[in-house]
Amino acid sequence: MKVSPLRQRMLDTLVLRGCSASTIKSYVYAVEQLCRYYHRSP
């Protein structure tokens, strides 16, 4: 599966900030849910 440039940028930023794997997973999930709720891509 190819990762979008925006998602990759978000993941890179979270890793650089020292976030744990569970935090990264939670943040990605939250953004996915916002996109689904508003029927829009970020």
C-alpha positions as CSV (number, residue, x, y, z in Angstrom):
1,M,0.0,0.0,0.0
2,K,1.3,3.4,-1.0
3,V,1.4,6.1,1.7
4,S,0.2,9.5,0.7
5,P,2.8,12.3,1.0
6,L,0.7,14.1,3.6
7,R,0.4,11.0,5.8
8,Q,4.1,10.3,5.5
9,R,4.9,13.9,6.5
10,M,2.6,13.5,9.5
11,L,4.3,10.2,10.5
12,D,7.8,11.7,10.0
13,T,6.9,14.7,12.2
14,L,5.5,12.6,15.0
15,V,8.5,10.4,15.0
16,L,10.8,13.4,15.1
17,R,8.9,14.7,18.1
18,G,9.5,11.5,19.9
19,C,5.9,10.3,20.0
20,S,5.3,6.6,20.9
21,A,3.9,4.1,18.5
22,S,0.5,4.1,20.2
23,T,0.3,7.9,20.1
24,I,1.1,7.9,16.4
25,K,-1.5,5.3,15.8
26,S,-4.1,7.3,17.8
27,Y,-3.3,10.5,15.9
28,V,-3.6,8.8,12.5
29,Y,-6.9,7.2,13.5
30,A,-8.2,10.6,14.7
31,V,-7.4,12.2,11.3
32,E,-9.0,9.3,9.4
33,Q,-12.1,9.7,11.5
34,L,-12.3,13.4,10.8
35,C,-11.9,12.8,7.1
36,R,-14.7,10.3,7.2
37,Y,-17.0,12.6,9.2
38,Y,-16.6,15.6,6.9
39,H,-16.3,13.5,3.7
40,R,-13.2,15.4,2.8
41,S,-9.5,14.7,2.4
42,P,-7.2,16.9,4.5
